[in-house]
Amino acid sequence: MYAVIKTGGKQYRVAVGDVVRVEKLAAEAGASVNLGEVLMVADDAGVRVGTPTLAGSAVTATVKAHGRGDKIRIFKLRRRKHYRKTTGHRQDYTELEITAIK
C-alpha cells in the first residue's frame, strides 16, 4: 500500500515505514503530524485518485528530526564586465517517518 501526498509544494510517494525529507514543518521532534493532502492511494482494492485530493484520506507521520540541507553555491558572472557574485543557500527540512495511511 502506498500513497502520493503533497506538502511544501512538492509531491511524494510514501508507504508505511518510509522516511522522507520534506520542506520544514512547524512541529516538534517526536510529534505526530497529519498530512491531509492525499492525491492518490493504491492498495489491494485498487488505485483511487482524487480530484485533486481524496476526501477522508490522511497520512500520519512522526517527526524524527529537523535539519538543513547541503550548501548550494550560486555563482553569477558577466563576462568582460568585471562582475562576479558568489552566494549560497541551505534549505531547511523536516525528516518524517510515515506511520499510517488511512
JODASUL-V510762 format. One line per field, one symbol per residue. ss: DSSP state (H for helix, E for strand, - for the rest). phi: phi as a letter, one per 30 degrees, with the letter a starting at -180 (. if undefined). burial: I if it has 9 or more other ideal C-beta (glycine too) atoms within 8 Angstrom, else O. A space follows every 10 residues. Layout:
ss->???
phi->???
burial->???
//
This chain:
ss->-EEEEEE--E EEEEE---EE EEE------- -EEEE--EEE EEE--EEEE- --------EE EEEEEEEE-- -EEEEEEE-- --EEEEEEE- -EEEEEEEEE E-
phi->.bbccbaiib cbcbbdjdcb cceecdaddj dcbccddcca bbbddkcccd bdbddicacc bcddacabdd dcccbcbcdi chbbbbbbab ddbbcccdca bc
burial->IIIIIIIOOO OIOIIOOOOI OIIIIOOOOO OOIOIOOIII IIOOOOOIOI OOIIOOIIII IIIOOIOOIO OIOOOOOOOO OOOOOOOOOI OIIIIIIIOO IO
//
